[in-house]
Amino acid sequence: MRNVLNLFIHPLRAWLFVLALGLGWVGPAIADVLQAPGSRVRLDLPDGFAPAKRFTGFEHTSGASVVILEAPGFAYAKMAPGLTASNLKTRGVVDVTAMNLKRGDTHVALEGLQQTPLGTFQKLILLVSTDAATALISANLPVPAGAKVSPLADGVRRAFASAEIAAKPAENKLAFQISYVGPFKRVEGFVGAGAIFNASGTLPRTKLKTASTSFIASQSYDRSVTRVDDALVERMVKSLGRGHTDLTFAKGEPVTIDGLNGQIHRISAVWTQSGEKIEMLHVVLFDPAGGYFRMVGTTPATDGARIMPEFRKMAESFKRAR
């Protein structure tokens, strides 16, 4: 089961896929400090967790996962009110209670149970922030048949109680590269499976009041997609409508980049935060290994004539890691 959390922080959009990956039983937990590639979050997770390859976070040999989403520090105020029992219930998480982690900072910590086609999962959620970054950490722990809780739960609670946001992200080797960046710089350490480019190379420390320019490239977490077609791309493009109005796009243009087939769209919209007109370049490429690569460039319409060709060059410079 996959749930998507949209942060509504223009122009930086992140997609958090909450994964339920299987069942199993593990032995005694032994803590080990881990930091996912590209992430600032440090966790003393139980033995058996290792960095995930297709999302920011960790996977366990039992099928458990810990998914990490990082955003600017100011995003905490936007995200915290949405972490409620009623909102989680709409995502299938029930019996939600607060966790007492005895942390000395401002945070939200919740846990509950989720029924999925793969069985029952215990879900632990921590939202924590510093001036530089906000981290949403979601643990999805399989509950063995006949049990009421996951044997990993206590160890993960301890990891959440001591979780830290480091000053610098861990080294991140992406599954692709963008060799042409034009007038932009890469923002380090925001999305483990992707890259963000903007003029400054840094994330904003305060909420943006006017539209700005950014280019995001990412690899999908979901390998179940077996082809890129009009229906898939239309759903993706329409998903950009959150936070925007007057979203307009024409039929996509076929494109082949680094031997991968896909579609490219040019989109116009109005950013609801300021009422400004914006333009977007949206590119989706099918990954033969399963899933897809996606690139989205966003800029104020007043800069469209200058920036959109730069976005096109960036997209065309995409290459998978060899």
Secondary structure by P-SEA (a helix, b strand, c coil): cbbbbbcccccbbbbbbbcccccccccbbbbbbbbccccccccccccccccccccccccccccbbbbbbbccccccccccccccaaaaaaacccbbbbbccccccccccccccccccccbbbbbbbbbbcccbbbbbbbbbbbccccccccaaaaaaaaaaacccccccccccccccccccccbbbbccccccccccccccccccccccbbbbbbbbbbbcccccccccaaaaaaaaaaacccccccccccbbbbbcccccbbbbbbbbbcccccbbbbbbbbbbbbccccbbbbbbbbccccccccaaaaaaaaaaccccc
